């Protein structure tokens, strides 16, 4: 493999990972807007920003790494990136990082 081909693959991999990070930020945007702008009774949900944004961005980057590794047939790297993605998803679920403000509950809740 020559240097140009290797350089092209490296740049393409970086672009895929960057696109994954941007996709993660875009996926976070509705939650961030909901938690920061229209919080319950004017209260802002800062955990949406401090936990949700990094988890979604890193998750998008891990997904990009997984795809780039799979495209390059690097199975161990793909497995490692998929493991990181699963760990981020577990962290997000455990700490409920995309939880918005509590919903108003009527009688009988």
Backbone torsions as a table, in degrees:
resi	resn	phi	psi	omega
1	UNK	NA	131.1	-178.1
2	UNK	-85.4	170.7	-175.2
3	UNK	-66.6	-35.1	-179.6
4	UNK	-65.8	-43.3	180.0
5	UNK	-64.0	-42.1	178.5
6	UNK	-65.4	-40.8	178.1
7	UNK	-65.2	-40.9	178.6
8	UNK	-62.6	-43.7	178.8
9	UNK	-64.3	-37.3	177.9
10	UNK	-65.5	-44.0	178.2
11	UNK	-65.4	-42.4	178.6
12	UNK	-62.0	-40.5	177.5
13	UNK	-63.9	-41.4	177.7
14	UNK	-63.5	-40.2	178.6
15	UNK	-65.8	-37.5	177.8
16	UNK	-65.8	-41.2	179.3
17	UNK	-67.5	-41.1	177.8
18	UNK	-64.0	-41.0	177.4
19	UNK	-63.8	-36.3	176.1
20	UNK	-64.6	-39.9	176.7
21	UNK	-63.8	-42.0	177.7
22	UNK	-65.3	-40.7	177.6
23	UNK	-62.9	-38.4	176.5
24	UNK	-64.0	-41.1	177.2
25	UNK	-64.7	-41.6	178.9
26	UNK	-66.0	-35.5	176.9
27	UNK	-69.1	-28.7	179.6
28	UNK	-76.4	-27.4	-170.5
29	UNK	-50.7	-47.4	179.7
30	UNK	-61.3	-37.3	178.8
31	UNK	-69.0	-42.1	179.7
32	UNK	-64.5	-43.1	179.4
33	UNK	-63.9	-42.5	-179.0
34	UNK	-66.7	-41.3	-176.3
35	UNK	-79.2	-31.0	-176.1
36	UNK	-95.2	-32.2	-175.6
37	UNK	-92.7	-46.6	-173.5
38	UNK	-115.9	53.8	178.7
39	UNK	-65.6	160.4	-179.1
40	UNK	-62.5	122.4	-179.2
41	UNK	52.9	37.6	177.3
42	UNK	81.3	-5.3	179.3
43	UNK	-78.4	138.7	180.0
44	UNK	-95.8	142.2	178.3
45	UNK	-98.1	93.2	-175.3
46	UNK	-73.5	-21.2	178.6
47	UNK	-65.2	-23.9	175.7
48	UNK	-64.3	-36.6	179.2
49	UNK	-81.9	-49.5	-172.8
50	UNK	-74.9	-27.2	178.7
51	UNK	-111.2	-42.8	-174.7
52	UNK	-65.7	-47.0	-177.8
53	UNK	-62.8	-48.4	178.2
54	UNK	-64.0	-38.0	-179.3
55	UNK	-66.1	-42.9	179.9
56	UNK	-68.7	-40.1	179.3
57	UNK	-66.6	-48.6	178.6
58	UNK	-65.0	-34.1	176.5
59	UNK	-64.5	-41.4	176.1
60	UNK	-64.4	-39.4	177.9
61	UNK	-66.5	-40.4	177.9
62	UNK	-65.1	-37.0	176.2
63	UNK	-65.1	-40.3	176.6
64	UNK	-63.8	-41.4	176.5
65	UNK	-61.5	-40.7	178.8
66	UNK	-62.4	-46.2	-180.0
67	UNK	-64.8	-41.5	179.5
68	UNK	-64.6	-39.5	179.2
69	UNK	-68.7	-39.2	177.5
70	UNK	-66.5	-38.6	179.0
71	UNK	-65.8	-33.7	178.4
72	UNK	-87.9	5.0	-179.2
73	UNK	56.8	39.0	175.2
74	UNK	-101.3	87.0	-169.5
75	UNK	-67.0	-40.1	-179.7
76	UNK	-67.3	-40.7	176.9
77	UNK	-64.5	-39.7	178.0
78	UNK	-63.9	-40.5	178.2
79	UNK	-65.5	-40.8	177.5
80	UNK	-64.2	-43.1	179.2
81	UNK	-67.6	-37.9	177.2
82	UNK	-66.4	-34.9	176.0
83	UNK	-65.8	-42.3	176.5
84	UNK	-62.8	-39.9	177.9
85	UNK	-63.8	-41.9	177.7
86	UNK	-65.5	-38.4	178.2
87	UNK	-65.9	-41.0	177.3
88	UNK	-64.7	-40.2	177.3
89	UNK	-64.2	-41.4	177.0
90	UNK	-63.2	-41.5	176.6
91	UNK	-62.1	-43.6	-179.9
92	UNK	-62.6	-40.5	178.8
93	UNK	-71.2	-42.4	-177.1
94	UNK	-63.8	-40.8	-177.9
95	UNK	-99.5	4.6	177.5
96	UNK	47.2	55.8	-171.2
97	UNK	-69.9	-17.5	178.8
98	UNK	-104.6	16.3	179.1
99	UNK	-67.1	126.8	176.8
100	UNK	-85.1	-173.0	177.4
101	UNK	-64.4	153.2	-179.8
102	UNK	-62.9	143.7	179.0
103	UNK	-80.3	146.9	176.5
104	UNK	-67.9	131.2	-176.5
105	UNK	-114.4	132.0	179.5
106	UNK	-82.8	-170.9	179.4
107	UNK	-63.0	143.3	177.3
108	UNK	92.1	8.8	179.4
109	UNK	-82.4	NA	NA
